Amino acid sequence: MSDPHGDHVSRAIDSAVEAARSVGIELNDDQPAHDLAARPKTSLAFDLRNLPDVTDLGAVENALEELPGVRARLVYSTKTAWITAPDLMDPSDVIAVMERYGIDAVMTDSSLRRRIVASHTEERHGAVPRRAMRGTKGMSGRMRRLQAEEARALDSARTAGFLRNQRANQRRTGADQDVLYTSREMMTVPRLLVALILGIPVIVVSYFQALQFPGWQWVALVMSAPVVVWSAWPFHRALVGGVRRGLTALDGASSLAILVAFTWSIALLVGTPAGDIGWNSEPKWFAFNHSRLSDGELFLDVACGMTILLLAGRIWTMRARPSLLNEMARRRPDPSTQVALSVRNRATGAVGVHHVNLGEVSPGDDIVLHAGEIIPVDGRVIGGSCELEPGLIDAREDMVVKVNSQVFAGSRIVDGQIKVRVEKTGHQTRMAATHRWIQDASQRQHQATMLSTRTASWLIPAAVVIALIDFMAWVALSNNYNAAMATALAILASVAPTALALSPSIAIRLGIESSARNGIMIRDGKTLRKLENLDTVIFNRVGTLVLPEMNVETITAERGENADMVLRVAGALSMESDHPSAQAIVRAAREARDHAEGGDEVPHWIDVTNLEITKEGDFKGRIELFTRDDEGVEHPHQVDALLWRPTNLSSLHGRLAVAATAGGTPIVVRWKGKDRGVITLYDPIKDDAQEAVTRLEDMGLETMMLSRDTYPVARKFADLLGISSVLAGISSNDKPKTVRSVHTQGANVAMVGDHSVESSLKVADVGILVNAGDKLDTSRDMHDKLSVAVVRDDVSAIPQLIEQARRVCTIIDRNIVYSWAYNITAMALAVAGLLHPMAATVLMLGMSLFVEVRSVSAKKFPH
């Protein structure tokens, strides 16, 4: 028989355990998995290192999800793990699973902070800590203690290795560029001025023996010390930082040469007659002219000269490079800026102007802008007129705006006053979308930049090894340490890896920014190379070569049919569509109705039900028509109707077939299963279309046109523009397959079209989206497939884009050839003793500036 007292105790214990678990208190380490999985969930993020191949991440995710209540997602590109787990799960369990696959996982600062705050909240029975603030002013004592405990917990976690210091990570991330390129912030004008004031006298007195007074060498040493230590510190810092991080600083060879020259000079001043009062020196331009070690030799002029030339060159190049992102940032409107808001009094109807912060302006508001102001929003002019200064993004828009003109943020008003109805503000404006596009392109280009940097950085260890071998060889052959040192310094001074490393990145960045200034957004440097290799350009006819305004050209009715009835049925089926062809038909049908054309046989209104658009783009529905009996009484009845475009001539006969090939784009109207008539549409050709096609053909590119029209109609249109080939009768669903078929024949294809052919753009080697002005963010979301987005609506942008890509790639290729040829030749001359260290420095800087000027020329955009 069971013991009632024992059962009561067991139930009490179970109740206590459940109560403890409900508040998060664990009484043992053997908690069942199903209890843990049922706990509330929390999100954890981990920074990952030593990731396996992306194909193996699925196995890691599956292993993590075997833990109770865990869902995992590993992102290879950002090296991050996103974990959803029970709030009481130990993060070390997650880390242990990833360690089995060789992955080093460290919890992010934000994840650990959330766990600490949650634990404090539970300990204090639901007290919610306030948001962390920089200071403690205004905080209660309790909140100060909570903040201090949180800081101590974070420090403890960092010490234990559970947390990677994010600020340190940010410094390291930014320092990668600083170490390899030398910190731009540290290369300042004061450092250059100190180098000039103290270094030039050292150089002059070293080269002109008549100016050498007793003890001049010691004065030169004192004056060169600040130059070598402080002015050249950015280069030394890069060298030390590169060694500490296992990287190679691009200016490391120059830093090493400066330090070696200065140290060698100190040693000779102390241990040779060069330190004697009254000792004089004369310049030696060739290695075999140098005196013996016992006679003394100084290289203070080399140390000062290299520092001056390097600082001057780097500062000049930094200021010579334009940055579109910086210019856009300067034009970005401040949300706290006061704008004149036009408000109508609903009671009196009077219009007043109130000044409010820009951040308070919403779409639909009216703002008044005057001369000298920068337009802060995208909108439409509803009053006044003005002249605009060309904006940073030239979309080939009118600079004189008036009522109903579209204006965009970032444009400056030169003269006049306008009232603008706001359509987009803040991050929704075209300027903000353009900024995000270019920023994304810069980030995607960063990896390619680092690759070229690492490739060029191999020159530094190669130069150091060659300099050491050269030093030993000269000592062995000539027994002249000064000559050996001069040749070694010349080798280190002549190396120009910076020119080799920066040439691709500068040219690509400026090429992309130059295109953006002209309304063309390029995805990255790889796209430029693909554009260079193009041999075929396919245009989708609608949206690229013709204006969006279409008009009805002819209406041909089958024998026995009423042409006005054909138009009226077509207008009814097209009523709900915003396609230019449908709008043209609706407009023509309304005009005919307003003029009472067609007589009593044609109804003024036709009801349409079950309207749908098929996959082929045809309009299908049921229409209500009336028939009269012998007594003249009208009877309504529903019939099936169809509005379709023929892709070949086999589906039409007689006069309808002739009409479909005689003019513009044919639209066939059918009801009751019979084709009743053909409507042809005319869409005017863009003004620059013919010139753009001719320019592409002159560049050696084959042009093709993709059209749904029948071949005779499409061929006639293509002949007007001079397009080589026509791909006719292609429906929307078949266009991607057609583009692929051209590619499979060995062509490098660029597909040009608007959003209606996005699927075709994605399958081409280069997809070029046109008329993307208000769809840049959508285009940015397609960046994995889309290569180029054109804000402009002219066709000339296409040949300009390809010409720009070819020009940028040519600059890069030639710069690389010039850089390698220079480095090899300069080191050969230095090894032979024919290159003085100062001359080597001048040559190195000259080569760097030469490559820089060529790279900066990529900002010139073709006309």
N, C-alpha and C positions, 0 to 999 in steps of 0.2 A: 504494500500500500504506500502511496506517495506521502511525503511529509508536507503538510500544509504550510508549516513555518518555513521549510526550505524553499518551497515554491514562491512564497511571498518575498523571501530574501533575493531569490534569483530575479524576480520581476523588478524589484527595487534596483538591483545592480544594473540590469539592462536599461531601465529608465534613466539611471544616472549616466550611463555610458552614452546613450543617445543624446541626452541633454548636453553633455560635454562636447560631443561631436558637432552638435548643432551650432555651437559657438566657436568651433575651430580648435578645440583642445584635443590633442592626441594622447591617449593613455598608453599606447604601445606602438611598436613598429610593424605590427602584423595586421594593419587595416586591410580589409578585403578590397579587392580591386574594384568591385562594383560600387562600393561605398565611395571610393575616391572619384570614380568616374561620374558619380551623381552630384559631386560638389559643384558650386558655382565656378564659372570659368574665368580665366584671366589671360591676357595676351602678353607674350614674351617675345623679345627680339634679341637675336644674337649676331654679332659680327663673326664672320667665318674666315678661316685661313686654310691653306692646303686643300682646297676643294678638289675632288676627283673630276673626271670628265662629266660634261653635262648629261650624258646618257646614263650615268650611274646615280644621278640624284634621286631618281625614282625609288631605287632600293633603299636609300637613306630615309626618304620620307616614309616608306612602308615600315621600316624598322622603328621609326619614331612613333608612328601611329599604333604600334603594338602596345605602347604604354597606355594604361587605362585613362580614357577620357581625353586623349591628345589628338589634335589635328595639326599637321605640319605642312609648311610650304617653304621650299628652298629656292631662292632666286639667285641664279648663277651670275647674272650681269652685275648685281650690286653686292654679291658675296654676303647675303643676309639670309637668316632663317627666321621665319615668322611662325610662332608656336601658339596655339590655343590649348591651354592645359587647366586642370583643376587648380583652384587657388592654393591648396595645401601641398601640391606636388613640389618636391625638392628639385630645383633647377639642375642640380648636379646629376640627376638621373638622365635628363635630356643631354647634358654635356657628355656623359659616359657613353651614351648610344652613338653620338657622332664621333667620339674618339675611337670607337671600334672601326670606323671607316677612315681613320687617319685625319679627321677634320679637327682643327683647333677652334673651339667655339668660346666666345666671351660675351657675356650679357651686356647689352647696351646700358648706358647711363639712365636713360628714361625708363627702361624696364625695371631696373633695380630700384629706382626712386619710387615707382608706383608700388612695388612690394613693401618697401620700408614704410611708406605712408599708410598702406593698408594694414600693416602689422601694428602701427601706432594707433590707428583708428580702432582696431579690435581691442587693444590693450586699454584704451580709454573709453570703452563701452560706447562706441559709435561716434565719438567726437571727430569731426571732419576738419583736418588742418587747412588753414588758409593757404592761398596761392603763394608760392615762394616769392619773396621780394629781395631786391638787392640789399636794402638796409633793414634795420629793425625799428626805425622810428615809427611810433604809432602802434607798435605791437604790444600786446599784453605780455606779462612775464611768462605765462604759460606757453604762448606761441613762440617766444624767443627760445625757451627751453626745447620746444619741439624742433625748431629749426636747427639748434645746435646739435641735438641728438641725431637728426637726419644727416647733418654734415659729418659727424663722427662716424656714423654707420657707413656712409659712402667712402670715407677715407679708409676705414677698416676693410671694406670690400675691395678697394683698389689694392691695398697692401696684400690681401690674401689672393689676389690674382683673379677675382671674379669679375672685375670691371676694367675695361680699357678706358683710359682717360680720354674723353672725346676732345677736349681742348688740345691735348697733346697730339691727338690724331689729326685735328684740323691744322695744327702747325706743321705736322709732318707732311700732310697732303699738300699744303701750300708751299712747304719747304722743298718738296721735290723739284719744283720749278726753280726756286731760289738757288738751291744747291747746284743744279745743273747749269742754269743760265746766269748765275750771280744775281743777288738781290737787287732789284731795280730801286727799291726804296733807299738803299744805302749808297747808291751811286748818285751823289748830290753835287750841286754846284760848289758849295763850300769846300768839299774835298778836292775838287778840281782847282779851285782858286789857291788853296794851300800848296798843292802840287806845283802850280805854275809859279807862285811867288818864291818858293824855296827851291824848286827843282831846276828852273831855267838857269839861275846863276851857277849851279853845280855843273850843268852841261856846258855852259859857255866857258867857264874857267878850265874845264877838263880839255876842251878842244883848242884853246888859244893859249899857247905857252907864255905869251907876253903878259897875260893877265894873272899868271900864277905868282902870288906873293909868298913870302916865307910862312909856312904853316897852313897854306891854303887847303891842303888835303884834309886836315883835321876839321877845318871850318866846313868843308864840303861834306864830311861825314856827319857832323852835327846837323847841318841843314837837310841832308837827305834822309835822316832818321825819321822825322815826322811824315815825310812823303812815303817812305817804304812801309812804315807801321800803320799810320792812320789813313792816309789817302788811298793806299792800296789794300786796306783792310777788307773791303767787299770781296776781292779776289782771294785773299787768304782765307776768309771765312768759308767761301765756297769750296776751296781745296780741303780744308779741315773737315767740313761737313760732309763732303763726298767720301773722304777716307773713312769717317766714322760710320757712314751709312752703307759703305760698300759700293758707292757710285763714283762716277768720274765727273768732276767738274769741268765744264767746257773751257773755262779760263784757268784751269789748273796748271797747264804748262807755263802760262805767262806768270802766274803767281810763283811757281817754283823758280822760274828764271830770275824774278826780282829778288827773292830771298837768297838764292845762291849767289847772285852778283853782289848783294850787300854783304853777306857773310864772308865771301871770299875777299872782298875789299878790306873788311875789318881784320881778317887774319893776316893779310899782307901788310897792313899798316902796323900791326903789332910785331910781326916776326921778320920783316924785311926792311931794307933801306927806304922803302916807300913812306915810312913813318918819320923819317928824319926831316928836321927843319931845313929848308933849302932844296929839298928834292923836287924835281920837275918831271912832268909827263908830257908826252906828245901823242896825238891820236894815231892808232894803228888800224888801217882799214882792211888789212888781210892778215890771216892767222900766222903766216910764215914771217911776218914782220914784228911779231911780239917779242919783247925782251924775255930773258930767262927769269925763272922764279926768284932767284937770288937778287935780281935787280929791282924787283917789285913791279906791280901793275895794279891799277885800280879799275873797277867797273861800276863806280857810283853813277856815272853818266847813264849807263845802261839801265840801272834800277830806277832812276828818276825819269828817264825818257820813256821807258815802257809804261810806267804808271800814268804819266801825263797823256800819252797817246791813247792808252786803253780807256781811261776815264772820259776823255774828250770824245772818242769815237762812240762809246756806249751811250753817253748822255745824248749825243746828237741823234743816234739811231732811234732811241726811245721817243724823242720828241718829233722825229720825222715820220713816224708811223701813225696814220689816222686810225681812229677807232669809231665805228658807227655806233656800237653799243654805248660808248661814253657820250657821243653826241645826242643820242636818243634819250639818255638819262638826263642830260641837261635840259631837254625840251619836255620832259615828263611833267605834267601839271601836278602841283602840290595840292592834296585834298583840302588843305586849309586856306587855299587862295580864295579871295573874295570875287564872286562873279555877280553880274547884274541879272537878277531873275525877274522876268516880266510876268506880272500876275494881274488877272482881270477880276475886278470886284463883281461878284455875282449879283449883288443887289443893285448897284448903280450902273454896271457895265463899264466903268472907268478902268483904264489900264494903268497900273502903277509899277514902279521898278523898286525891288528890294535887293539889298546886297546880302548874300548868304555864302557860306563856305561851299566850295565845289563838291565836297563830299556829301552835301545835302541835296544835290541836284539829281533828279531821277529821269528816266526816259519819259517823254511826253511833256516835260517842262520846256519853257521858252526862255532863252538867255540872250542878252544883248551884248555884242562884242564890237570893240572900236579898233581904230588903227593902232598898230604897235602891239596888240595883244596876240597871244598864241591861242589858237582854238583848242579848248580842252576836251572836247567831246566829238563824237561822230553824230552827224545830224543832217537835216535838210533846211535850206534857207527859206524862210517864210516872209521875210521882209528886208528891204534894203539891198545894197549891192556893195561889192568891194573888190579890190585886187589883192591877190595872195602872192606871197613870196614862195618860190618853189620849195616844197618840203623835202625832208630827208629821203623820203621814198617817192620817187618820181613815177607816178602811174600814168603819165601822159594825159593828165586832166587839165581842164581849162583853169587858167590862173585868174580869170575874171569871172566871178560868181554873181548870180542874181537869184531871184525868187525861183524856187524849185530845184536849185543846184544842190548837189551833194557835197558836203565838206567833211574833213576828217581831222582828228586830233593831231596836233603837231605842226599844222600850217600856221604861218604868221601873216597877219593882216597888214598890208602895206598902206592901203588907203581905203577909206570908206567905212561904213558901219552896216552891220547885218544883224538880223534877229534869226536865231537858229532854234529849230525844234529838235530837242535832244532825242536821239535814237539809241546811242550806246555810250556808256561812261566807263571810266576806270579800266579794268583789265579786259573789258569786252571790246574796246576800240581797236581799230585796225592797226594803229601804231603799237599798242600793247601786244597784239597777236604777232606782229612782225618782229618785235623785240624777242618774244619767246621763240620764234622760229630760228632767228639768228643765234640766239643763245644755245639752243639745242644743237645747231650745226657746229658751233664752237666746241661744245662738249663732246660731240661725236668725233670731231677732228683731233681732240686732245690725245687720244691713243695713238693716232698716226704720227703726231708731233713727237711724242715720247719715243716712238720707234726710231724715227730719223735721228733724234738726239742721241739715243744709245748707240746707233750705228756710227755716228760721227765721233762719239766719245772714245771709240777705240783708237783714234788717232793719238790721244794723250798718252796712254801707256806705251804705244808704239814709239812715240817721240822720245819718251823718257828712256826706253831701252836703247834706242838708236843713239841718244846723247851719251849714255854711259859707255856703250861700245866705242863710240867716236872718241870720247875722252881717253879711254885706255889705249886706243890705237894711236892717237897722236902722241901720247906720252911715250909709248913703246917705240915709235918711229922717229920722233924728233927730240925726245927728252925735254920738251918745253911745256911745262904745266900751264903757263899763261895762254899759250896758243891753244892747248887742249881745252881749257876752260872757255876761251872765246868761241871756239867752234861749237861746244856743247850748249852754251848760252844762245848762240845763233839758231841752233836746231829748235830749242824750246821756244824761242821768240817767234820763229817763222811759222809755227803750226797754227792753222786757222780753222779749228773745228766748228767754231761758232757760225761761220759763213755756211758751212756744209749743213749744219744742224737746222739753222733757222730759215734757210732758203725755201724749203718746201712749205713750212708752216706759215711763213709771212706771205708768200705768194698766194697760197690757197685762201688764207683768211681774207686778205685784201681783195682777191678775186671774187670771193663769195659776197663780201660786203659791197663791192662795187656793183655787182649784179643786183643786190638787194636795193641799193640806192636807185637803180633803174627799174624797179618793180619786178624783179625776178628773184625768187627765193630758191637757192640751191641747197640740197640736203647736206652734202659733205664733199670732201676732196675726192673720194672714190667716184662720185657722180661726175666730177670734172673729167676724170680719166675716161669714163664710159662715153661721155659726150665727145671727147676727142676721137674715139675709135668708131663713132657712128658712120654708117654708110647708107642708111635708109631712114627717111622720115615719113611717117604715115599720119595724115590729117584726117580726123573725123570732120566731114563737111559741115554739119550743123554745129554751131558753137565756136568754130575756129576760123573758117574762111568767109562766112557770111554774117551779116548783121542780124541781130535777133528779131528785127521787124520783118514779118512776112505779110504778103498781100495776095489776095485771090487774083489770079491772072486771067484764067478762062474757065467757063463752065460748059461742058459738053454733055448733053442729054442723049440717051439712047432714043432711037426712033419711037415716037409715040409717047415719050415722057416729057414732062414739064421741067425746064431747067431751073425755074424758081423753086419748084417743089424739091428738086435734088438738093439745092442749096439750103432750103429750110430744114430738111431732114438732117443734113450734115451739121448744121448749126445746133440742132437740138442734141445730137449725140456728142458734140464737142463742148457743150456748155460748162461742164465741170472740170475741164482740163486747163492747166496753165501753160501748156506747150505752145510755142509761137505759132505753129501751124493751126492748132485748134483755135487760138485767139483770133487769127486772121479769118478763119471761116465764120466764127461767131460774129465778128465785126461786119463782115460782108452780108451775113444773113439779116442782121439788124437793120443795116442800111436799106436792103431790099424791102424789108417789112415796112420801114418808115415811109418809103416811097410808094407803098401799096402796089408793088410789082407782083405779077402773077395772077391778079384777078381773084374772083371768088373761089377758084379751084384750089388755091393754096391757102391753108389755114394760117392765121396769124401766130398761133402758138401750138406746139406739138409737145404733148406730155411724154416723158421718157421714164421707164421703170427698169429695174434690174440692170442698171448700167454698170459695165465693168470694162477694164482694160486688160486685154489678153497678154500673154508673155511676148507675143510678137509686136505688141504696141498698137493693136487694132482696138477700136472702140465698138463695143457690142452692147445692145440693149433692146428693149421692147418699146415700140412707139404706138401711139394711138392715132389711127387714121379714120376718116369718115368716108363712107360711100353712100351714094344716093340711089334709091330704088326708082322704079318707073314713075312713081308719083312725086318724085323730088324730095322725099323724106331722107334725111341723113341718119346713118346708123354707124356708131363707133365700133371699132374692133381693134384688137391688139395684134401687131405683127412684129416679127423679128427683124431687126435692122443692124447693119454692120457698116462701119467706116474703116476701110483697109487700104494699105499701100502695096502696090504690086512690086515684087522683086524681080520678075521676069515677064516676058511678053506672052508666055504660053497660056496664062490665065485670062487674057483679054482677047477680044475678037472685034473685027469690024471697025466702026468709027471710034469706039472707045479705045481700041488698041492704038489707032492713029493719034488720038488726043493724048494718050499717055506718053507718047514719045515725041510730041511736037513742041512741047514747051518746058515749063518748070516741073517742080515736084508734083507727081500725080497722086490724087486721093480718090479712091473709088467708093461710090455710095451704093449700097445694096439694101433692099428690103424684099421680103417675101421670097428670098432665095434667088433673086435676079438682080444683076448689076444694072442700075438705072442711069448712072452718069459718072463722069470724071471731072473733078475739080483740080486744076493745076495752080500751084502756088509759086510765087516769085519771091525770093529773098535776095536782097541786093548784096553784091560782093563788097567786102571791106576794101577801103581805098588803097591800102598798101599790100593787099594779098598777092597781086601779080608780081610786084617788085620783090616781095619776100621770097616767093617761089623761085623766081629767076636767080636771086642771090644764093639760095640753097643749091640750085643746079650748078651754078658757077663754082661753088665750093666743092664740087665733086660728089654731091649727095643725090641719091635717087629719091624722088618725091612720089608718094602714093596718096590716093584719096580713098577713104572708106565711106561708102554711102549705101543707104537702103534703096535708093532709086534704081530703076532699071538701067541697064548698061548704056543705051543710047542717050538717056538724059544725063547720066553721070559723066559719060565721055564728053558730051558737048560742054558741060560745065568745066571739066578739067582742061579742055582745050583752051578755054578762055583765059586760064591762069598759067598754062604751060606745064601742068603736072604730067609727069612721065607715065604713070600707071594708075589704073582705076580698079578698085575692088568693089564691084557693084552688086546690088541685090543682096546685101548682107544685113540680116535683121540684128537687133540688139543682142539677142542671145548668142548669135554666132560670131560676133565681132571679136571676142577674146580668142576663139579658136583660129580665126583668120590671122590675127596678129602672131599667134604662136606658129602658124604654118609659114609665115614669112621668115620668122626667126630660124625655124628648123631647116630652111633652105640655105643657111649660112650667113644671113644678114644680121648686122648689129642694128637693132630697130629702136627708134624713138617714136612713141605714140603720143600724139598731141590731141587733146580733147578736153571737154568740160566734165562736170560731175555726172552727166548722163551716161558716160562711158567709163566710169571708174574701174570696172572689172577689166576693161581692155588696157587701161593704164598700168594696172598691177602686173600684167604678164609680159610687158615689153621690157627690153633692156633698160630703157630710160622712159619713165612715165612723166609726161609734162601736162600738168593741170593748168588750163587757162581760165581766165575770168574768175580767179580765186580770191578776189578782193575781200568779200565778206565771208569767206569760207576757209580762211587761213588756219584756224584752229582745227577744223575738220581735216584739212590737209596734213596738219601736224600729227594728228592721231593716226594717219595712214603712212607715217614716215618709214615704216618697214618696207613698204612697197612703192610709195611715191617718191620720185627723184627730184622733181622741180615743180614749183607752184608759181604761176605768172599772175601778178596782180593786174597788169595791163590787159587791154582787150584788142591790141593791134597784133598783126601777124609778124611784123618786123622783129618782135622780141625773140622769135625762134632762131633766125640766122644770127642775130646778135649774141644769143646765148651760146650757140655752138662755136662761134668765132672767139668769144671770150674764153671758153674752155680750152680751145686749141692754143690760144695765146698764153694762158697761165701754165699749161703743161709744157709748152716750149720753153718758157722762162725757167721752170723748175729743172727740166732735163739739161739745159745748157749750163745753168748754174752749178749743177752737180759735176758736170764734165770740167768746167773751169776750176772748181774748187779742188778736185782731185789732181788735176794737172798742176795747179799752183803748188799744192802741198808737196807733191813728189819732187817738183823742180826746185823748190826752195830748200828742202832738206838736203837734196843732192849738192846744191851750191854751198850750203852751210858745212856739210861734211868735208867738202873739198877745201874749205878755208877761204872761200871767195866772198863770204857774206858776213859783214860785221853785225854784231848783235843789234845795234841801233838800226842799221839798214834792214835787218830782218824784221824788226818790230814795225818799221814804216811799211814794209811790203805786206806784212800780215794785216795791219790795219787797213791799208789800201785795198787789199783783196776783200776784206770784210765789207768795206764801204761799197766797193764795186758790186758785190753780190747783193748788198742791201738795196742799192739804188735800182738794180734790175728787178729785185723782188717787189719793191714799192711801186714799180711801174705797172704792176698787175692791177692797180686801182683805176687805170684808164680803161674806160668801157668803149667798145666799138660803137660807131654811129650808124 
